[in-house]
Structure formats: structure tokens, C-alpha cells
């Protein structure tokens, strides 16, 4: 048995300067409640827009109506006639597929706007962003 506690290992650079510490899971579970308010808030890195999927949908567009580029957020009222040309963007493309399902994130309030393209109509759903997080999901929408 070691004479010192192995639950904390200090990490040093090649010059001997302390650069960090490695904690065991047991020690971390004990100190986390005391230090969590001191840790910087993590902001999730946004994924790039799936423009390729959007371009593919436009290329194979076979609906009886023209391609629609207008987006409107029913939560905060942000609106655009052509989301592709906005600078800066009012809406970010989140997903698009050949089935005609296209989703956007409102840059103003983070709501999710989903456009479902059917043969003869477009159904639009807007869901407000919920700040509370669960352990299983990044975000929840009402």
C-alpha cells in the first residue's frame, strides 16, 4: 500500500510548472458540488449547417409548388423571405432531408422551426427552446 493518497495526481509541464490535476471518480464526486460554481460555463459548439443536404433536396425537388425559403418564428416574431441570403443569419439550418423535412433554429430565441413539405401543402411547427437540460438530451423543446 502506498504512503500517499493516489486519488489526486498533479500534472506538471516540462519546466515543472503545475498545469492541472487528475482526480479519481470518487474524489471528483466529493469535490464537484463545492467547485462547480467556479467552473466556466460550457457553451455547446454549433454544428455546421447541413447545406449539402439542403442543396440535394433542392436538386431533387418534385413538389408541385416552388421551393420556399421564407421562415417565420412564432415565438419571437423574427421573419425572413429568404433565410439563405440573410447576413447575419436570422435562422440556422439544422437539418434537411429528401423527404422534405427541413428544420431551422431561430438565432434570436433558439426556437426550433420545422417545415414539413407534403405533396400539396407545407406544415410548419414552431417549438420554444427550453433552457433546462436533462441527462439524456442536449435540449428539450415543448
N, C-alpha and C positions, 0 to 999 in steps of 0.2 A: 504494500500500500504506500502511496506517495505521501510525502510530508506536507505538500502544499495542495491547495484546492484546485482541481482541474476544471472547475465549472466556468472559469474566466481565463481567457488567453489573450494577452496584449499582443498587438501586431505592430512591428516596427519596420521602417524603411531601411535602406542600406546604410544610411547615416546614423541610425539609432534613434530617429525621431518617431514618437508614438503616432501611428496613423489610424488606429482603430482597435477594436476589441472583438473577440469571438466569445459568445456566450452559449452555454448549453441550453437546450429547450427548457429544462427545469428552472434554471436561473432566470431565463428570459420571462417565463410565466410569472415569476415573483416580482421582477422589477418593471415590467411593462406598464402596469397601472400607474406607477409613480413617474414614469418618464414619457408617456405617450403624448402629453400636452406640450412637451418640449420638442417633439419631432416635427419636422416640416410637413405641411400638408401635401399629400401626393395628388397631383393632377394627372388624370389618365391621358396618355398620349393619344391624340386623334389619329385614326387610321386614314390613309389617303382615300380620296373619293374613288369609287369604282367606275371611273369614266369609261373604261373599256367595255364594261357590261352595259352601260347606257348607250354607247355607240353601237354595240351589237343589237340591242333592242331597236334602235332607230333603223339600222340596216335591214332588219327583217320585219319591220312594221307592216302588219297586214290588217289593221283595224280600218273600219270604214270612215273614220274621222282622222283629221290631221294630228300629227304629233303635238302634244300640249307641253308647253314649257312654263306655264303660269303656276305659281304656288302661293297659297294663302294660309297664314296661321290664324286659326280661330281663337287661340289663347291670347296672343298679344296684339294681333291685328297687322303684323308685318305681311307685306304682299309684294309680288313682283310679276311682271308679264313674261320675263324670260330669265330664269334662275342661272342659266349658263353664262349670260353676259354681265351679270352684276359684279361690280368691283367697288368696294369689297362685297363678298358674297353675303346675301341675306339668308340663304339656305344652303346647307351642305348635303350633297347626295350621299346617302348612307348605303342604299342597296338598289339594285335593278336586276331584273331577270327577263328572259324571253317570254315568260308567261304574262308579262305586263304589270308585274308588281314593282312599284317604284316607291322608295322611302326617302324622306328628307328630314334633316334636323334643323330647326329654326335657330339661327345664330343669336337671336335676341333673347329667347326664353327657354331654349333647349327642348321645346316640344317636338314630338315625332309626327310628321305629316305623311300619311301613306295613301298613295294613289293606286287604286285597283282598276286596271284597264280591262273592261269586258268588251264583248263583241259590239254592243250597241250603246254602251254608256261607260262613264268613269265614276267610280265611287271614291270619295275622299274621306279619310278618317283623320282626326287630329287628337292626339293624346298628350296630356300635360306631363311634363317631366316631374318626377318625384325625387326629392333630394335624399330621402332615406335609402340606405343600401341594405341589401341582405347578404348573407354569406355566400349565396349561390349565384347572384347576379350582379352585374356592374351597375345597372339602373333598373328602376321599375317605372312603368307607365300605367296610369289609371285607365 
